[in-house]
C-alpha cells in the first residue's frame, strides 16, 4: 500500500500570500463601494426604470437578478468555502488556540445583532424572519476601510478580522441552510446527495484534476437549485471536497488543487462577482420615502444590529475572553484599535443584503427597507471604525530585522 499524501500547507503558500490576499480583498472592497454608490445613483436618477426593468429580464428561465444572486454568488460561496477549509486545515484557524478569540468574537458578533433586530421587531412575525440580516460581516468592505488606514493598523488585527469574517461567513452559511430553506424536493435533494458522494469519492481516490470537480459542481448547483435549498450553498459543499494535497511522495511537488482554484477565482470574485451583486442589489429608490421611514422596525433593527449589536457582541466577548485569560490581545494591538475593528465588523453589506433577499423574497417594500438599514448601519460602522482606528494610538511598528 502506498503511503498517504503529505500535507504541508504552510510550505506551499508564498510568504506574501496573506498580504496579497488582504490587498486584493481590500481593493475589491473599494470597487464594491463604488458599485454600490453607482447603483444608488442610478436608482434615483431618470434611468431608474431602465435599471430595475433590466434586472427582471428573464434569460434561460431565471431573471438577470436571479442569475446574479443564485449563480454568480455560488462562485462567491465557493471561494468562502475554499477559504474556510484552507484556514481550518493549515492556516490561521488550524489550532484551537488560534480559533478561540476570532471564534468567540464571531459568535458574539452574530448573536448580539440578531437580538437587537428582534428587540425592534417583536410585534411583527413577518419581519422577525429578518433576524439574521445584521449577523454577518462583509470582509471586502471592512478590509477596504482598513486599507485606507495603511500601517496605522497592525497586521495582527487584519489577520484577526479576516479570521473572524471567515468564521462569520461559516455561521451565515449555516443560518441560510437551516433557517432560509424553502420546501424541499426530495428527488432533487437525493440527486444532490449522490453528486456529493461522488465528489467525496474523487477526493478519497486522490483525484487532483480540477475539471471533474467543477463539472460535478455545476450539476450539484442545478440539483440544489431544484431541491429548495438555496443554490449558493452548493458552492460551499463543492469547496469542502476540493483536495488540499500539497506533496505526494515520489512525485514533483505542485500547488494543491484547492489553492490553485482559490487563486484562479479570487480576482473574479473580488473585482467582478461581488461588485456586480452590489450593483444589482444596493439600488434602492428613495422616491416616496420620508425620514420617518428610517424609524420603521426593519431598517431600524438592521441598522441598530449592525452598528450597535456588532460592536457590543464582538468587543464585549473579546474583552471577556481576554480578561478571563482564554486569549490575548492581537500582537501589538491596543484596546482602542480592537474597538475600532469591532466597529468595522458592523459593515455587513454583501451577506446582509443576501440574507435580506432570502428573508423577504416576495416583499419589495421590506427588501427596500432592508437595504436602507444595511446602508445606514454599514455606513455608520465604517465611518466610526475608521475614525477610531485613525485616532487610536498604536504600540509602534515591529522592529525590522538587521
VEXVO-601701 format. One record per residue (C-alpha): residue number from 1; x negated, y negated, z. Coordinates in nm, 4 decimals. Example, Ala and Ser with C-alpha at 12.3 -4.5 7.8 and 13.67 -1.06 7.14 Angstrom:
residues 2
 pos        x        y        z
   1  -1.2300   0.4500   0.7800
   2  -1.3670   0.1060   0.7140
This chain:
residues 402
 pos        x        y        z
   1   0.0000   0.0000   0.0000
   2  -0.1347  -0.3417  -0.0901
   3  -0.1770  -0.5935   0.1862
   4   0.0825  -0.8747   0.2076
   5   0.0074  -1.2203   0.0696
   6  -0.1808  -1.4525   0.2996
   7  -0.0049  -1.7820   0.3573
   8  -0.2301  -2.0809   0.4127
   9  -0.0075  -2.3814   0.3791
  10  -0.2489  -2.6434   0.5008
  11  -0.5337  -2.5327   0.2753
  12  -0.3296  -2.5832  -0.0375
  13  -0.1915  -2.9305   0.0176
  14  -0.4207  -3.2129  -0.0850
  15  -0.5471  -3.4148   0.2086
  16  -0.3480  -3.7151   0.0931
  17  -0.0251  -3.5223   0.0284
  18   0.1664  -3.6649   0.3240
  19   0.0645  -4.0210   0.2386
  20   0.1595  -3.9730  -0.1276
  21   0.4880  -3.8141  -0.0236
  22   0.5790  -4.1053   0.2012
  23   0.4616  -4.3565  -0.0580
  24   0.6923  -4.2089  -0.3224
  25   0.9816  -4.1841  -0.0757
  26   0.9257  -4.5455   0.0279
  27   0.9103  -4.6677  -0.3309
  28   1.2197  -4.4629  -0.4069
  29   1.3932  -4.6358  -0.1178
  30   1.3201  -4.9741  -0.2725
  31   1.4621  -4.8535  -0.6054
  32   1.7696  -4.7255  -0.4191
  33   1.8167  -5.0671  -0.2560
  34   1.8077  -5.2295  -0.5987
  35   2.0552  -4.9768  -0.7424
  36   2.2986  -5.0314  -0.4541
  37   2.2747  -5.4090  -0.4880
  38   2.3346  -5.3818  -0.8630
  39   2.6413  -5.1637  -0.8055
  40   2.7857  -5.4146  -0.5585
  41   2.7214  -5.6977  -0.8012
  42   2.8899  -5.5225  -1.0949
  43   3.1848  -5.4049  -0.8809
  44   3.2571  -5.7703  -0.8004
  45   3.1996  -5.9100  -1.1490
  46   3.4091  -5.9299  -1.4678
  47   3.2553  -5.5923  -1.5642
  48   3.4103  -5.4183  -1.2613
  49   3.6854  -5.2424  -1.4573
  50   3.4319  -5.1009  -1.7031
  51   3.2155  -4.9784  -1.4131
  52   3.4997  -4.7941  -1.2371
  53   3.6528  -4.6566  -1.5568
  54   3.3180  -4.5174  -1.6748
  55   3.2768  -4.3215  -1.3510
  56   3.6102  -4.1480  -1.4124
  57   3.5445  -4.0417  -1.7722
  58   3.5674  -3.6628  -1.7942
  59   3.2928  -3.4588  -1.9591
  60   3.2997  -3.0794  -1.9580
  61   3.5801  -3.0545  -1.7048
  62   3.4310  -3.2935  -1.4491
  63   3.4264  -3.6712  -1.4250
  64   3.0978  -3.8587  -1.4516
  65   3.1172  -3.9292  -1.0782
  66   3.1696  -3.5591  -1.0023
  67   2.8728  -3.4633  -1.2211
  68   2.6625  -3.7075  -1.0205
  69   2.7948  -3.6063  -0.6787
  70   2.8210  -3.2303  -0.7383
  71   2.5461  -3.1534  -0.9911
  72   2.2740  -3.4174  -0.9675
  73   2.2995  -3.4214  -0.5892
  74   2.2491  -3.0449  -0.5865
  75   1.8942  -3.1216  -0.7021
  76   1.8625  -3.3703  -0.4151
  77   1.9708  -3.0969  -0.1732
  78   1.7280  -2.8572  -0.3402
  79   1.4480  -3.0993  -0.2528
  80   1.5840  -3.1307   0.1023
  81   1.5770  -2.7520   0.1360
  82   1.2237  -2.7282  -0.0014
  83   1.1039  -2.9936   0.2449
  84   1.2740  -2.8196   0.5367
  85   1.1199  -2.4824   0.4515
  86   0.7735  -2.6292   0.3910
  87   0.7670  -2.8252   0.7143
  88   0.9051  -2.5387   0.9254
  89   0.6711  -2.2756   0.7802
  90   0.3469  -2.4687   0.7707
  91   0.3936  -2.8403   0.8187
  92   0.4959  -3.0986   1.0766
  93   0.7655  -2.8668   1.2202
  94   0.5663  -2.5444   1.2216
  95   0.5435  -2.5158   1.6019
  96   0.7958  -2.5646   1.8808
  97   0.5726  -2.8293   2.0351
  98   0.5854  -3.0297   1.7117
  99   0.9622  -2.9830   1.6809
 100   1.0632  -3.0879   2.0303
 101   1.0558  -3.4681   2.0005
 102   1.1966  -3.5131   1.6460
 103   1.4393  -3.2259   1.7076
 104   1.5828  -3.3721   2.0267
 105   1.5869  -3.7214   1.8755
 106   1.7724  -3.5907   1.5707
 107   2.0326  -3.4166   1.7878
 108   2.0876  -3.7318   1.9914
 109   2.0955  -3.9334   1.6710
 110   2.3749  -3.7156   1.5315
 111   2.5859  -3.6793   1.8470
 112   2.5960  -4.0422   1.9647
 113   2.7052  -4.1943   1.6284
 114   2.9802  -3.9329   1.5990
 115   3.1049  -4.0271   1.9468
 116   3.1060  -4.3967   1.8562
 117   3.3115  -4.3218   1.5443
 118   3.5571  -4.1059   1.7389
 119   3.5963  -4.3797   2.0007
 120   3.7187  -4.6221   1.7349
 121   3.9433  -4.3660   1.5589
 122   4.1035  -4.1646   1.8390
 123   4.4543  -4.2759   1.7419
 124   4.4317  -4.1585   1.3785
 125   4.3974  -3.7842   1.2990
 126   4.3425  -3.8681   0.9308
 127   4.0452  -4.0961   0.9863
 128   3.8951  -3.8687   1.2542
 129   3.7837  -3.6466   0.9651
 130   3.5082  -3.9006   0.9107
 131   3.3378  -3.8373   1.2461
 132   3.0173  -3.7136   1.0790
 133   2.9763  -4.0093   0.8407
 134   2.7323  -4.2066   1.0626
 135   2.5424  -3.8951   1.1753
 136   2.2718  -3.8863   0.9048
 137   1.9599  -4.0961   0.8397
 138   1.8576  -4.1996   0.4876
 139   1.4860  -4.1153   0.4718
 140   1.4280  -4.3003   0.1438
 141   1.5771  -4.6265   0.2701
 142   1.4114  -4.6001   0.6126
 143   1.0665  -4.5318   0.4673
 144   1.1267  -4.8072   0.2139
 145   1.1629  -5.0533   0.5020
 146   0.8552  -4.9090   0.6749
 147   0.6539  -4.9509   0.3554
 148   0.7221  -5.3251   0.3652
 149   0.5548  -5.3410   0.7082
 150   0.2333  -5.1741   0.5902
 151  -0.0294  -5.0964   0.8525
 152   0.1688  -5.2608   1.1347
 153   0.3351  -4.9217   1.1863
 154   0.1074  -4.6312   1.2896
 155   0.1078  -4.3282   1.0595
 156   0.2258  -4.1103   1.3507
 157   0.5591  -4.2967   1.3572
 158   0.6033  -4.2494   0.9830
 159   0.5363  -3.8771   1.0278
 160   0.7811  -3.8697   1.3207
 161   1.0519  -4.0472   1.1179
 162   1.0004  -3.8063   0.8274
 163   1.0285  -3.5029   1.0581
 164   1.3367  -3.6462   1.2313
 165   1.5061  -3.7177   0.8981
 166   1.4340  -3.3649   0.7729
 167   1.5945  -3.2125   1.0845
 168   1.8739  -3.4672   1.0493
 169   1.9306  -3.3536   0.6899
 170   1.9466  -2.9916   0.8055
 171   2.2133  -3.0928   1.0572
 172   2.4072  -3.2743   0.7844
 173   2.3897  -2.9664   0.5605
 174   2.5334  -2.7504   0.8390
 175   2.8063  -3.0064   0.9088
 176   2.9066  -3.0093   0.5419
 177   2.9089  -2.6285   0.5280
 178   3.1206  -2.5795   0.8415
 179   3.3454  -2.8860   0.8544
 180   3.3925  -3.0110   0.4973
 181   3.4651  -2.6909   0.3102
 182   3.7913  -2.6545   0.1159
 183   3.9998  -2.3376   0.0718
 184   3.7685  -2.0532  -0.0222
 185   3.7833  -1.8466  -0.3407
 186   3.6790  -1.5027  -0.2177
 187   3.5789  -1.3708  -0.5614
 188   3.3530  -1.6680  -0.6372
 189   3.2080  -1.6514  -0.2867
 190   3.1300  -1.2815  -0.3331
 191   2.9606  -1.3599  -0.6634
 192   2.7532  -1.6318  -0.4942
 193   2.6532  -1.3872  -0.2206
 194   2.5415  -1.1371  -0.4869
 195   2.3256  -1.4025  -0.6552
 196   2.1697  -1.4935  -0.3201
 197   2.0911  -1.1253  -0.2613
 198   1.9138  -1.1101  -0.5983
 199   1.7175  -1.4265  -0.5172
 200   1.6081  -1.2802  -0.1832
 201   1.5141  -0.9595  -0.3649
 202   1.2954  -1.1534  -0.6090
 203   1.1243  -1.3225  -0.3168
 204   1.0641  -0.9949  -0.1331
 205   0.9350  -0.8355  -0.4515
 206   0.6683  -1.1042  -0.4771
 207   0.8011  -1.2729  -0.7928
 208   0.6352  -1.6142  -0.8097
 209   0.7517  -1.7402  -1.1511
 210   0.9989  -2.0233  -1.1018
 211   1.2124  -1.9619  -1.4127
 212   1.4100  -1.6625  -1.2761
 213   1.4876  -1.8532  -0.9573
 214   1.6048  -2.1608  -1.1478
 215   1.8258  -1.9609  -1.3867
 216   1.9867  -1.7779  -1.0965
 217   2.0092  -2.1089  -0.9097
 218   2.2225  -2.2533  -1.1911
 219   2.4544  -1.9523  -1.1685
 220   2.4658  -1.9928  -0.7910
 221   2.5616  -2.3602  -0.8270
 222   2.8551  -2.2727  -1.0556
 223   2.9812  -1.9960  -0.8265
 224   2.9541  -2.2162  -0.5181
 225   3.1393  -2.4934  -0.7040
 226   3.4221  -2.2478  -0.7784
 227   3.4188  -2.1000  -0.4278
 228   3.5434  -2.4098  -0.2449
 229   3.2147  -2.4708  -0.0607
 230   3.0549  -2.7945  -0.1733
 231   2.8344  -2.7155  -0.4722
 232   2.5370  -2.9153  -0.3468
 233   2.4765  -2.6549  -0.0739
 234   2.3649  -2.4170  -0.3492
 235   2.0524  -2.6315  -0.3769
 236   1.9604  -2.5726  -0.0131
 237   2.0216  -2.1964  -0.0365
 238   1.8125  -2.1740  -0.3532
 239   1.5294  -2.3674  -0.1870
 240   1.5093  -2.1231   0.1025
 241   1.4488  -1.8338  -0.1398
 242   1.1641  -2.0022  -0.3324
 243   0.8364  -1.8326  -0.2308
 244   0.5884  -2.0240  -0.0219
 245   0.2979  -1.7963  -0.1123
 246  -0.0416  -1.9604  -0.1349
 247  -0.3070  -1.6973  -0.1670
 248  -0.2900  -1.3349  -0.2792
 249  -0.5951  -1.1139  -0.2062
 250  -0.7884  -1.0279  -0.5198
 251  -0.6232  -1.2986  -0.7291
 252  -0.7219  -1.6534  -0.8032
 253  -0.5752  -1.8995  -0.5546
 254  -0.2925  -2.1069  -0.7032
 255  -0.0386  -2.3630  -0.5945
 256   0.2599  -2.1994  -0.4217
 257   0.5849  -2.1921  -0.6239
 258   0.7667  -2.3955  -0.3584
 259   0.5111  -2.6766  -0.3649
 260   0.4964  -2.6659  -0.7443
 261   0.8734  -2.7121  -0.7679
 262   0.8751  -2.9777  -0.4967
 263   0.6065  -3.1815  -0.6723
 264   0.7934  -3.1476  -1.0042
 265   1.1354  -3.2677  -0.8874
 266   1.0366  -3.5170  -0.6161
 267   0.9790  -3.8154  -0.8511
 268   1.3037  -3.7390  -1.0357
 269   1.4975  -3.7292  -0.7103
 270   1.3353  -4.0423  -0.5668
 271   1.3450  -4.2587  -0.8775
 272   1.6435  -4.1257  -1.0737
 273   1.8895  -3.8998  -0.8923
 274   1.9243  -4.0851  -0.5616
 275   1.9357  -4.4323  -0.7255
 276   2.1980  -4.3036  -0.9733
 277   2.4003  -4.1690  -0.6807
 278   2.3658  -4.5013  -0.5021
 279   2.4697  -4.6920  -0.8135
 280   2.7738  -4.4684  -0.8660
 281   2.8916  -4.4747  -0.5058
 282   2.7855  -4.8051  -0.3489
 283   3.0048  -5.0173  -0.5723
 284   3.2985  -5.1477  -0.3730
 285   3.5182  -5.4349  -0.4838
 286   3.5792  -5.6969  -0.2185
 287   3.8900  -5.8213  -0.4017
 288   4.1776  -5.8099  -0.1560
 289   3.9527  -5.7511   0.1430
 290   3.9685  -6.0023   0.4267
 291   3.7194  -6.0443   0.7124
 292   3.9767  -5.8749   0.9353
 293   3.9334  -5.5552   0.7286
 294   3.5853  -5.5175   0.8745
 295   3.7508  -5.4545   1.2099
 296   3.9619  -5.1638   1.0848
 297   3.8833  -4.8361   1.2672
 298   3.6916  -4.6685   0.9812
 299   3.4440  -4.9456   0.8832
 300   3.4007  -5.0475   1.2455
 301   3.3487  -4.6879   1.3582
 302   3.0959  -4.6191   1.0827
 303   2.9049  -4.9451   1.1377
 304   2.9004  -4.9037   1.5163
 305   2.7985  -4.5412   1.4825
 306   2.5036  -4.6281   1.2597
 307   2.3847  -4.9441   1.4317
 308   2.4645  -4.8684   1.7966
 309   2.5033  -4.4921   1.8045
 310   2.1780  -4.4136   1.6263
 311   1.9613  -4.6322   1.8460
 312   2.1329  -4.5079   2.1635
 313   2.1055  -4.1449   2.0586
 314   1.7542  -4.1464   1.9141
 315   1.5823  -4.3832   2.1569
 316   1.7747  -4.2604   2.4615
 317   1.6958  -3.8940   2.4031
 318   1.3313  -3.9734   2.3198
 319   1.2971  -4.1713   2.6438
 320   1.4457  -3.8873   2.8468
 321   1.2258  -3.6252   2.6791
 322   0.9080  -3.8293   2.7275
 323   0.9923  -3.9224   3.0877
 324   1.0585  -3.5532   3.1585
 325   0.7170  -3.4724   3.0051
 326   0.8695  -3.2423   2.7437
 327   0.6945  -3.4517   2.4795
 328   0.4722  -3.7556   2.4467
 329   0.4857  -4.0789   2.2508
 330   0.3658  -4.0515   1.8891
 331  -0.0050  -4.1279   1.8717
 332  -0.0975  -4.4985   1.9006
 333   0.2707  -4.5974   1.9099
 334   0.4250  -4.8305   2.1677
 335   0.7739  -4.8138   2.3184
 336   0.8723  -5.1239   2.1211
 337   0.7662  -4.9560   1.7961
 338   0.9575  -4.6407   1.8909
 339   1.2660  -4.8555   1.9499
 340   1.2163  -5.0178   1.6084
 341   1.2057  -4.6787   1.4390
 342   1.5179  -4.5768   1.6331
 343   1.6924  -4.8777   1.4803
 344   1.5789  -4.7757   1.1312
 345   1.7417  -4.4374   1.1865
 346   2.0718  -4.6242   1.1589
 347   2.0155  -4.6629   0.7851
 348   2.2478  -4.3860   0.6746
 349   2.3143  -4.4800   0.3160
 350   2.2911  -4.1736   0.0880
 351   2.4109  -3.8941   0.3168
 352   2.6680  -4.1159   0.4914
 353   2.8290  -4.2125   0.1603
 354   2.8187  -3.8483   0.0551
 355   2.9945  -3.7239   0.3703
 356   3.2449  -4.0079   0.3375
 357   3.3462  -3.8786  -0.0050
 358   3.3951  -3.5303   0.1417
 359   3.5927  -3.6599   0.4402
 360   3.8376  -3.8659   0.2326
 361   3.8311  -3.7114  -0.1169
 362   4.1692  -3.8476  -0.2326
 363   4.2000  -4.1748  -0.0388
 364   4.0312  -4.4553  -0.2306
 365   4.1102  -4.7135   0.0383
 366   3.9354  -4.5110   0.3082
 367   3.6435  -4.4425   0.0729
 368   3.6032  -4.8166   0.0236
 369   3.6239  -4.8742   0.3987
 370   3.3533  -4.6101   0.4492
 371   3.1333  -4.7957   0.2011
 372   3.1869  -5.1218   0.3880
 373   3.0977  -4.9573   0.7177
 374   2.7893  -4.7881   0.5734
 375   2.6697  -5.1116   0.4172
 376   2.7263  -5.3098   0.7388
 377   2.5670  -5.0523   0.9683
 378   2.2732  -4.9813   0.7386
 379   2.2036  -5.3498   0.6757
 380   2.2118  -5.4349   1.0459
 381   1.9912  -5.1380   1.1296
 382   1.7402  -5.2134   0.8553
 383   1.7077  -5.5836   0.9367
 384   1.6920  -5.5293   1.3147
 385   1.4448  -5.2427   1.2809
 386   1.2183  -5.4436   1.0514
 387   1.2249  -5.7423   1.2887
 388   1.1433  -5.5314   1.5942
 389   0.8625  -5.3456   1.4178
 390   0.7287  -5.6659   1.2652
 391   0.7115  -5.8397   1.6042
 392   0.6200  -5.5399   1.8205
 393   0.2605  -5.5373   1.9487
 394   0.0653  -5.2291   1.8462
 395  -0.2181  -5.0401   2.0074
 396  -0.4668  -5.1254   1.7370
 397  -0.5926  -4.9276   1.4437
 398  -0.7631  -4.5948   1.4823
 399  -1.1431  -4.6342   1.4712
 400  -1.2852  -4.5255   1.1408
 401  -1.5495  -4.2502   1.1464
 402  -1.9006  -4.3596   1.0569
